């Protein structure tokens, strides 16, 4: 028996069969229970641990259906799970066989339970809790017949509403259904009628699953649990073949794929890989998984394996390029980025993303390579970008320059105590300051200066990118800086 503190006193949160046999019930004061049953054993409830256990059970029930949701409080008699088994019965030989398999699974894990299957969540909830059977299957035409003898509490009404209905003599769903709707709504609000209509299928009810339901999913169950790497490899190949066939039929490509292994002890092993672009190639996905498969621990064995495409994008047909300048990316490069991203982490494989900034040091930023290229408003296109160096210094470094005035390129410069003689030069290219990002008055005080950039080549063929800070004035000291290098 578990107990919890409520308003300064200890009350019973849940009881086992032995406690229920001596008329102990949830909500009863612990002091009263000990007076009735001397030597009563109790344990303090732990709502956080109970919620964690319920979430773990919800994950493990993914072997029966991808649509699982937890409901109510995780403690005591209110804990429960929703399983939408629509379209899943054929995997087990029918819905009754699925329920039998689910019941055997919960018995093996040691969970006391009751279950019911019906066309509506409300009907299944009511029959499971108040129907009296450990396992019930409500036929589509028998919902009203199954609900009629059940108490009104089976409609998931607030305790105050249930008490008010009892005072009116309405104790069962059948009695409630026979009352005129208008007076009932005026007395208790529309919530009572909404719950009744939801249970009978007259009004839809939306329940959010514990995890998003994947677009494509492949499943394999085994007569004997598998625990060896060779068996896991074979299962992975079979699942990938099935999943990629589903993706190809839907003209979708996977961006994130999750391999889930349901162990014999009710726990779950998971392994996830991601791709930078939509993929439906089983060989490429297999390479990504096998690089990480050592971390997939089957422990005592896996009974069911499921491969799900968690995220997908539209997969356009491949078009063979006429030349190398049509802007298409090399698929081999995409595959390499996927492998590096799954090995090192997606956030550690970077590429440069252009930004609409004038100053070269701010014209690009590092972003994960898997991110789709973003459109940049105001970014320069065409020729000017082609003249930019491949490598920039983190901060422009001062250099000493000999150059004819006013705007001629340098003929000699010294950088890091080494002289360089210029044999070829091109420029200047003037880049204005970003006055709209700063105080405009700095333009007149000289705090913001334009830059005149030059491309230089020395006697050894090395090429440099240097700039002069500010416009030339006879009375002003000119400062030059090294900023980057060409290949």
C-alpha positions in Angstrom: 0.0 0.0 0.0 1.3 3.5 -0.9 0.4 6.7 1.0 0.8 10.4 0.4 0.5 13.6 2.5 -2.6 15.7 1.8 -3.5 18.8 3.8 -1.2 17.8 6.6 -2.5 14.2 7.0 -1.5 10.9 5.5 -4.0 9.3 3.1 -4.0 6.1 1.1 -3.0 6.7 -2.5 -3.2 3.0 -3.8 -3.8 -0.4 -2.3 -2.9 -4.0 -3.3 -5.3 -6.9 -3.5 -4.7 -7.9 0.1 -5.5 -4.4 1.4 -8.6 -4.2 -0.8 -9.8 -7.5 0.6 -10.0 -6.0 4.1 -12.0 -2.9 2.8 -9.1 -0.5 2.6 -9.5 2.0 -0.3 -7.7 5.0 -1.8 -8.5 8.3 -0.2 -8.9 6.8 3.3 -6.9 8.3 6.2 -3.9 6.2 7.1 -4.7 6.5 10.8 -8.2 5.0 10.2 -6.7 2.2 8.1 -4.2 1.3 10.9 -7.0 1.3 13.4 -8.8 -1.3 11.2 -5.8 -3.3 10.3 -3.1 -3.4 13.1 0.4 -4.0 11.7 -0.5 -2.5 8.3 2.5 -2.0 6.1 2.7 1.2 4.0 5.2 3.0 1.8 5.4 6.7 1.0 4.4 7.4 -2.6 6.9 9.0 -5.0 4.9 10.8 -7.8 8.0 11.7 -9.7 9.3 8.1 -9.8 5.7 6.9 -10.6 5.5 9.3 -13.6 8.9 8.1 -14.8 7.7 4.5 -14.6 4.5 5.3 -16.4 6.4 7.1 -19.2 8.8 4.1 -19.5 5.8 1.8 -19.8 4.4 4.0 -22.5 7.6 3.7 -24.4 7.7 0.0 -24.0 4.1 -0.3 -25.3 5.3 1.1 -28.6 5.9 -2.5 -29.6 2.1 -2.8 -30.0 1.3 0.5 -31.7 3.2 3.7 -32.5 0.3 5.8 -30.9 0.6 5.6 -27.1 -0.4 8.3 -24.6 -0.4 8.5 -20.8 -3.4 10.0 -19.1 -4.3 11.2 -15.6 -2.1 11.3 -12.6 0.8 8.9 -12.5 0.0 7.8 -9.0 -2.5 5.4 -7.6 -5.7 4.2 -9.3 -5.7 7.1 -11.9 -2.7 5.9 -13.8 -3.4 4.7 -17.3 -2.4 4.5 -20.9 -4.2 5.1 -24.2 -3.2 2.8 -27.1 -4.7 3.5 -30.5 -4.5 0.1 -32.2 -6.2 1.1 -35.4 -4.5 -0.7 -38.2 -2.3 -2.7 -35.9 -4.5 -5.7 -35.1 -3.4 -7.6 -38.3 0.2 -7.8 -37.0 -1.0 -9.9 -34.1 -3.8 -11.9 -35.7 -6.7 -9.6 -34.7 -7.5 -7.1 -32.0 -8.4 -9.9 -29.5 -5.0 -11.5 -30.1 -3.3 -8.1 -29.6 -5.1 -7.6 -26.3 -4.1 -11.1 -25.2 -0.5 -10.4 -26.1 -0.6 -7.1 -24.3 -2.1 -8.7 -21.2 0.6 -11.4 -21.1 3.2 -8.7 -21.5 1.9 -6.6 -18.6 1.6 -9.8 -16.4 5.2 -10.6 -17.1 6.3 -7.1 -16.1 4.2 -7.4 -12.9 1.7 -4.7 -13.5 -1.8 -5.1 -12.1 -4.1 -3.9 -14.9 -7.5 -3.9 -16.6 -8.0 -3.1 -20.3 -10.7 -2.6 -22.8 -10.9 -1.9 -26.5 -13.7 0.2 -28.0 -14.3 2.6 -30.9 -14.0 5.7 -28.7 -11.5 6.6 -26.0 -14.3 7.4 -23.6 -16.0 4.1 -23.9 -12.7 2.2 -23.5 -11.8 4.2 -20.4 -15.1 3.6 -18.7 -15.3 -0.1 -19.5 -11.7 -0.7 -18.4 -12.2 1.0 -15.0 -15.8 0.2 -14.2 -16.7 -2.8 -16.4 -15.5 -5.4 -13.9 -13.7 -7.5 -16.5 -9.9 -7.8 -16.7 -10.1 -7.7 -20.5 -13.1 -6.5 -22.5 -13.8 -5.9 -26.1 -16.7 -3.6 -26.9 -18.2 -4.2 -30.3 -19.1 -1.1 -32.4 -22.9 -1.7 -32.1 -22.7 -2.5 -28.3 -21.2 0.8 -27.0 -24.4 2.1 -25.5 -25.2 -1.3 -24.1 -21.8 -1.6 -22.4 -21.9 2.0 -21.0 -25.5 2.0 -19.8 -24.9 0.1 -16.5 -21.7 1.9 -15.6 -21.5 4.7 -13.0 -21.5 8.3 -14.3 -18.0 8.6 -12.9 -17.0 6.5 -16.0 -17.5 9.6 -18.1 -14.5 11.2 -16.5 -16.5 13.9 -14.8 -15.3 16.1 -11.9 -16.1 14.7 -8.4 -18.3 17.6 -7.6 -20.3 17.0 -10.8 -20.6 13.3 -10.0 -21.9 14.1 -6.5 -24.5 16.5 -7.9 -25.7 13.9 -10.4 -26.0 11.4 -7.5 -28.1 13.9 -5.5 -30.5 14.0 -8.5 -30.7 10.2 -8.6 -28.6 9.8 -11.7 -26.1 7.2 -10.9 -25.5 5.3 -14.2 -24.8 6.4 -17.8 -28.1 4.9 -18.9 -30.0 7.0 -16.4 -28.1 10.1 -17.5 -28.8 9.5 -21.2 -32.6 9.4 -20.5 -32.6 12.9 -19.0 -33.5 15.9 -21.3 -30.3 17.6 -22.5 -31.3 21.2 -22.0 -32.0 21.1 -18.2 -28.9 18.9 -17.7 -26.7 21.5 -19.5 -28.3 24.3 -17.6 -27.6 22.6 -14.3 -24.2 21.2 -14.8 -22.8 22.9 -17.9 -22.1 21.5 -21.4 -19.1 19.4 -20.1 -21.4 16.5 -19.0 -23.1 16.2 -22.4 -19.7 16.6 -24.2 -18.3 13.6 -22.3 -21.4 11.6 -23.0 -21.3 12.4 -26.7 -17.6 11.6 -26.8 -18.1 8.2 -25.2 -20.9 7.3 -27.7 -18.9 8.6 -30.7 -21.2 11.5 -31.4 -18.4 14.1 -30.7 -14.7 13.7 -31.6 -12.1 13.6 -28.9 -8.4 14.5 -29.5 -5.7 12.9 -27.4 -2.0 13.8 -27.9 0.3 10.7 -28.2 3.3 10.3 -25.9 5.6 10.6 -29.0 4.9 11.9 -32.5 3.6 9.2 -34.7 6.2 8.5 -37.5 5.2 8.8 -41.2 6.8 5.5 -42.1 7.5 2.6 -39.8 8.8 -1.0 -40.2 8.4 -3.7 -37.5 9.8 -7.1 -36.8 9.0 -9.5 -33.9 11.0 -12.6 -33.1 10.0 -16.0 -31.8 13.2 -16.0 -29.6 14.9 -12.8 -28.4 18.0 -11.8 -30.3 21.1 -10.5 -28.6 24.0 -11.1 -31.0 25.5 -8.4 -33.3 25.0 -10.6 -36.4 21.3 -11.0 -35.7 20.9 -7.3 -35.1 22.7 -6.5 -38.4 20.4 -8.8 -40.3 17.3 -7.3 -38.7 18.5 -3.8 -39.4 19.0 -4.6 -43.1 15.5 -6.1 -43.3 13.9 -3.1 -41.6 15.8 -0.6 -43.8 14.6 -2.4 -46.9 11.0 -2.2 -45.8 11.2 1.4 -44.5 13.0 2.7 -47.6 10.4 1.0 -49.8 7.7 2.9 -47.9 9.6 6.2 -48.2 10.0 5.7 -52.0 6.4 4.9 -52.5 5.4 8.1 -50.6 8.1 10.1 -52.4 9.6 11.1 -49.1 13.2 11.0 -47.8 14.2 10.5 -44.1 16.0 13.2 -42.2 15.9 11.4 -38.8 15.6 7.6 -38.3 15.1 5.9 -35.0 15.9 2.2 -34.3 14.0 0.9 -31.2 14.6 -2.4 -29.6 12.1 -3.7 -27.1 13.9 -5.8 -24.6 12.6 -8.8 -22.7 12.6 -6.9 -19.4 10.3 -4.2 -20.6 13.0 -1.6 -21.2 13.8 0.0 -24.5 17.1 0.5 -26.5 17.2 3.3 -29.0 19.6 4.4 -31.7 19.0 7.5 -33.8 20.8 8.8 -37.0 20.2 12.0 -38.9 20.9 13.1 -42.4 21.6 16.5 -44.0 19.2 16.0 -46.9 16.2 13.6 -47.5 17.5 10.1 -48.0 15.8 6.8 -49.0 18.9 4.8 -49.8 19.1 1.8 -47.5 22.8 1.3 -48.0 23.6 4.8 -46.9 21.4 4.6 -43.8 22.9 1.2 -43.0 26.4 2.7 -43.0 25.2 5.5 -40.6 23.7 3.0 -38.2 26.6 0.5 -38.2 29.0 3.3 -37.2 27.0 3.7 -34.0 25.6 0.1 -33.5 28.1 -0.7 -30.8 26.1 1.6 -28.5 22.9 -0.4 -29.1 22.8 -2.7 -26.1 20.3 -5.6 -26.4 21.1 -6.8 -22.8 19.2 -10.1 -22.3 17.6 -9.9 -25.8 15.3 -8.0 -28.0 11.8 -9.3 -28.7 10.6 -6.6 -31.1 12.5 -4.2 -33.3 11.0 -1.1 -34.9 12.6 1.3 -37.4 10.8 4.7 -37.8 11.3 7.7 -39.9 10.8 10.4 -37.3 11.4 13.4 -39.7 10.9 13.3 -43.4 11.0 15.8 -46.3 9.8 15.7 -49.9 12.2 13.7 -52.0 12.4 15.2 -55.5 13.5 13.0 -58.4 17.2 13.2 -59.2 18.1 15.2 -62.2 21.4 14.4 -63.9 23.4 17.7 -64.3 24.5 18.9 -67.8 27.6 20.5 -66.3 29.2 21.2 -63.0 27.9 24.8 -62.8 24.2 24.1 -62.4 24.3 24.5 -58.6 23.6 20.9 -57.7 25.5 19.4 -54.8 27.5 16.2 -55.0 25.6 13.4 -53.2 28.9 11.9 -52.1 29.6 15.1 -50.2 26.2 14.9 -48.6 26.9 11.3 -47.5 30.2 12.3 -46.1 28.6 15.1 -44.1 26.0 12.6 -42.7 28.7 10.2 -41.6 30.7 13.0 -39.9 27.6 14.4 -38.3 26.6 11.1 -36.8 30.1 10.4 -35.6 31.0 13.8 -34.2 27.6 15.3 -33.6 25.6 17.4 -36.0 26.6 20.7 -34.3 30.3 20.0 -34.8 30.3 19.7 -38.6 30.0 23.3 -39.8 29.8 25.2 -43.0 29.8 28.9 -43.8 26.4 30.7 -44.2 26.5 34.1 -46.0 25.1 37.1 -44.2 24.0 40.5 -45.5 26.9 42.4 -44.0 29.4 44.9 -45.6 32.4 44.2 -43.4 34.1 40.9 -44.6 34.7 39.6 -41.1 30.9 39.6 -40.5 29.8 38.5 -44.0 29.7 34.8 -43.1 28.9 32.7 -40.0 29.4 29.1 -39.0 26.3 27.0 -39.0 25.7 23.2 -38.8 26.3 21.7 -42.2 23.0 19.7 -42.0 20.9 22.9 -41.9 19.2 23.8 -45.1 20.7 26.9 -46.8 18.9 30.1 -45.8 18.0 32.9 -48.2 20.0 36.0 -47.3 18.3 39.3 -48.2 20.7 41.9 -49.5 23.7 39.5 -49.9 26.0 40.2 -52.8 25.9 37.9 -55.8 28.2 37.3 -58.7 31.7 38.7 -59.3 32.5 40.5 -56.0 32.2 37.4 -54.0 34.6 35.5 -56.3 37.4 37.9 -55.4 37.2 37.3 -51.7 40.0 35.3 -50.1 39.5 31.7 -48.9 41.0 32.5 -45.5 40.6 35.6 -43.2 42.5 36.4 -40.1 40.4 36.5 -37.0 41.3 40.2 -36.5 43.0 42.4 -39.1 46.7 42.8 -38.3 48.7 46.1 -38.8 51.3 46.1 -41.5 53.9 48.7 -42.6 53.4 49.7 -46.2 55.2 51.7 -48.9 52.7 52.9 -51.4 52.3 55.9 -53.8 49.6 58.4 -52.8 46.7 58.9 -53.0 45.1 55.6 -54.0 47.9 53.4 -55.6 48.5 49.9 -54.3 51.5 49.1 -52.1 54.8 48.3 -53.7 56.4 46.9 -50.5 55.0 45.9 -47.1 56.3 44.4 -43.9 54.2 41.9 -41.9 55.3 40.0 -38.8 58.8 41.3 -39.2 59.2 40.0 -42.7 59.3 42.2 -45.9 57.3 41.4 -49.0 57.9 42.9 -52.4 54.7 43.3 -54.5 54.9 42.3 -58.2 51.2 42.4 -59.0 48.3 44.3 -57.5 44.6 45.0 -58.1 42.3 47.5 -56.5 41.1 49.4 -54.7 37.7 48.0 -53.7 36.1 50.3 -51.3 33.8 48.9 -48.6 31.8 51.5 -46.7 31.2 51.3 -42.9 27.8 50.0 -41.7 26.6 53.4 -40.5 23.0 52.1 -40.0 24.3 49.7 -37.2 26.2 52.5 -35.4 25.7 56.0 -34.3 25.7 58.1 -37.6 27.6 60.9 -35.9 30.7 58.6 -35.8 31.0 59.2 -39.6 31.9 62.9 -39.0 34.3 62.2 -36.0 36.3 59.6 -38.0 35.4 56.7 -35.7 33.8 54.9 -38.7 36.0 54.7 -41.8 35.7 53.2 -45.2 38.2 50.6 -46.2 40.1 50.4 -49.5 41.0 46.7 -50.2 43.8 45.6 -52.5 44.7 42.1 -53.8 48.5 41.7 -53.8 51.0 39.1 -55.1 54.6 38.9 -54.0 57.7 37.5 -55.8 57.0 33.9 -54.6 53.4 33.9 -55.9 51.7 34.3 -52.5 48.6 36.4 -52.7 47.4 38.7 -49.9 44.3 40.8 -49.1 45.2 44.1 -47.4 43.3 47.3 -46.8 43.9 50.9 -45.9 41.7 52.3 -43.2 39.9 55.6 -44.1 40.2 57.9 -47.1 43.6 59.4 -47.9 44.2 62.9 -46.4 47.6 64.6 -46.5 47.4 65.6 -42.8 46.4 62.2 -41.6 48.5 59.1 -40.7 47.5 56.2 -42.9 47.1 52.8 -41.3 47.3 49.5 -43.3 46.1 46.1 -42.3 46.5 42.4 -43.4 43.1 40.7 -43.5 43.3 37.5 -45.6 45.0 35.2 -48.0 44.1 33.8 -51.4 44.9 30.2 -52.5 
